[in-house]
């Protein structure tokens, strides 16, 4: 039986991962399922190095859904290891092995062992777009001001402060 906000996803363990764990939620309220590595041998990711790590898993998502491969915050904070193309998108019609492209942005080499939880998998509904092309867009208060234009702190009025012309901002 499924919960009200639960869908059923068909999953396949590939031959090199028959002994591996299925992705699972770490807690009841977790948004992402932890993805385990299914590499045959331990792999050392040197500083600045990237590698595609196999999971040994393939999925069949229902139409109207995608899976997002996202970094694990603990790996990023403790070791500087993150998912390079984050979030990686798995389309509903893809049936191949889920691979995770990891990069080591930290100072020290990191060993990726078989079974290590290397990423999160978030299943999400998608919305298809029907374009409505116009010569001009409706204006907004922000208009065309882009990167950094809303600042990083809140003003007394509760609106973002514009820090675009300031040399640095402490976060």
C-alpha positions as CSV (number, residue, x, y, z in Angstrom):
1,X,0.0,0.0,0.0
2,X,1.3,3.4,-0.8
3,X,1.0,6.7,1.1
4,X,-1.0,9.5,-0.3
5,X,2.1,11.3,-1.8
6,X,3.9,8.1,-2.8
7,X,4.3,6.6,-6.2
8,X,5.6,3.2,-7.3
9,X,8.8,3.2,-9.3
10,X,10.1,0.0,-10.9
11,X,13.8,-0.6,-10.1
12,X,16.3,-3.1,-11.4
13,X,19.6,-4.2,-9.7
14,X,22.1,-4.7,-12.5
15,X,24.4,-7.8,-12.4
16,X,27.3,-5.9,-10.8
17,X,25.1,-4.8,-7.9
18,X,23.0,-7.8,-7.0
19,X,24.5,-7.8,-3.5
20,X,24.0,-4.0,-3.1
21,X,21.3,-2.1,-1.2
22,X,18.4,-0.4,-2.8
23,X,18.3,3.4,-2.4
24,X,16.5,4.3,0.9
25,X,15.4,7.3,2.8
26,X,17.6,8.1,5.8
27,X,14.6,9.5,7.8
28,X,10.8,9.5,7.6
29,X,10.9,13.1,6.3
30,X,13.9,12.8,3.9
31,X,13.2,14.2,0.4
32,X,16.0,12.2,-1.2
33,X,16.9,8.5,-1.3
34,X,20.5,7.8,-0.6
35,X,22.3,6.3,-3.6
36,X,25.0,3.8,-3.0
37,X,28.2,3.4,-5.0
38,X,28.5,0.1,-6.9
39,X,32.1,0.4,-8.1
40,X,34.0,-3.0,-8.1
41,X,37.1,-1.6,-6.5
42,X,37.6,1.4,-4.2
43,X,38.4,4.6,-6.2
44,X,40.5,7.5,-5.0
45,X,39.3,10.9,-6.2
46,X,42.3,13.2,-6.1
47,X,41.9,16.9,-5.6
48,X,40.2,18.4,-8.7
49,X,39.5,14.9,-10.2
50,X,36.0,13.8,-11.4
51,X,34.7,10.3,-12.1
52,X,31.4,8.6,-13.1
53,X,30.5,6.3,-10.2
54,X,28.2,3.4,-11.1
55,X,25.2,2.7,-8.8
56,X,24.2,-0.7,-10.3
57,X,20.6,0.5,-10.5
58,X,18.2,1.3,-13.3
59,X,14.7,2.7,-12.9
60,X,11.5,3.0,-14.9
61,X,9.8,6.3,-13.8
62,X,6.1,6.8,-14.6
63,X,5.4,9.3,-17.3
64,X,5.2,12.9,-15.8
65,X,8.1,12.3,-13.4
66,X,11.9,12.9,-13.3
67,X,14.6,11.8,-10.9
68,X,17.2,14.3,-9.8
69,X,20.6,13.2,-8.7
70,X,21.8,15.6,-6.0
71,X,24.8,16.0,-3.8
72,X,25.0,14.8,-0.2
73,X,25.6,17.7,2.1
74,X,27.9,15.8,4.5
75,X,30.2,14.7,1.6
76,X,30.4,18.3,0.4
77,X,31.0,19.9,3.8
78,X,33.4,17.3,5.2
79,X,35.4,16.4,2.0
80,X,34.5,18.9,-0.7
81,X,32.9,16.1,-2.8
82,X,29.9,17.1,-4.8
83,X,27.8,16.1,-7.9
84,X,29.3,17.9,-10.8
85,X,26.1,18.3,-12.9
86,X,23.9,19.0,-10.0
87,X,21.1,18.3,-10.2
88,X,21.5,15.6,-12.8
89,X,18.2,14.8,-14.4
90,X,17.0,11.3,-15.2
91,X,14.1,11.4,-17.7
92,X,11.1,9.1,-17.4
93,X,12.1,7.3,-20.7
94,X,15.7,6.6,-19.6
95,X,16.4,2.9,-18.8
96,X,20.1,2.8,-18.4
97,X,22.2,2.6,-15.2
98,X,22.1,5.6,-12.9
99,X,25.6,7.0,-12.8
100,X,26.8,9.8,-10.5
101,X,29.5,12.3,-11.7
102,X,31.4,13.2,-8.6
103,X,34.1,15.8,-8.3
104,X,36.6,16.4,-5.4
105,X,36.8,20.1,-4.8
106,X,38.5,19.5,-1.4
107,X,42.1,19.6,-0.5
108,X,42.6,15.9,0.2
109,X,42.1,12.7,-1.8
110,X,38.8,10.9,-1.0
111,X,38.3,7.2,-1.3
112,X,34.9,6.1,-2.8
113,X,34.1,2.6,-1.6
114,X,31.5,0.2,-2.8
115,X,28.3,0.7,-0.8
116,X,29.2,4.3,0.2
117,X,26.2,6.7,0.0
118,X,27.4,9.1,-2.7
119,X,24.4,11.1,-3.7
120,X,20.6,11.6,-3.2
121,X,17.9,10.7,-5.6
122,X,14.8,12.9,-5.5
123,X,11.7,11.9,-7.5
124,X,9.7,14.9,-8.7
125,X,6.7,15.6,-11.0
126,X,7.4,17.6,-14.1
127,X,5.4,20.3,-15.8
128,X,5.5,20.6,-19.6
129,X,5.6,24.0,-21.2
130,X,3.3,25.5,-23.8
131,X,5.2,28.6,-25.1
132,X,3.3,31.9,-25.5
133,X,5.7,34.0,-27.5
134,X,5.4,37.8,-27.3
135,X,7.4,40.7,-28.6
136,X,7.7,42.1,-25.1
137,X,7.3,40.7,-21.5
138,X,5.2,42.3,-18.8
139,X,7.4,44.5,-16.6
140,X,8.1,43.8,-12.9
141,X,9.8,45.8,-10.1
142,X,13.0,43.8,-10.7
143,X,12.8,44.1,-14.5
144,X,16.1,43.0,-16.1
145,X,18.4,43.4,-13.1
146,X,20.2,40.1,-12.9
147,X,22.9,38.3,-10.9
148,X,23.3,39.8,-7.5
149,X,20.7,42.5,-8.0
150,X,18.6,41.4,-5.0
151,X,21.5,41.4,-2.5
152,X,22.0,39.0,0.3
153,X,20.5,40.6,3.4
154,X,17.1,41.8,4.4
155,X,16.4,45.5,4.9
156,X,14.1,46.9,7.7
157,X,11.2,46.8,5.2
158,X,11.8,43.1,4.6
159,X,12.9,43.6,1.0
160,X,16.2,42.5,-0.3
161,X,19.0,45.1,-0.1
162,X,20.8,45.8,-3.4
163,X,24.5,45.0,-2.8
164,X,25.5,44.9,-6.5
165,X,27.8,48.0,-6.2
166,X,29.5,46.9,-2.9
167,X,33.0,45.3,-3.1
168,X,32.3,42.3,-0.9
169,X,29.5,40.8,1.2
170,X,30.0,38.6,4.3
171,X,27.7,35.6,4.2
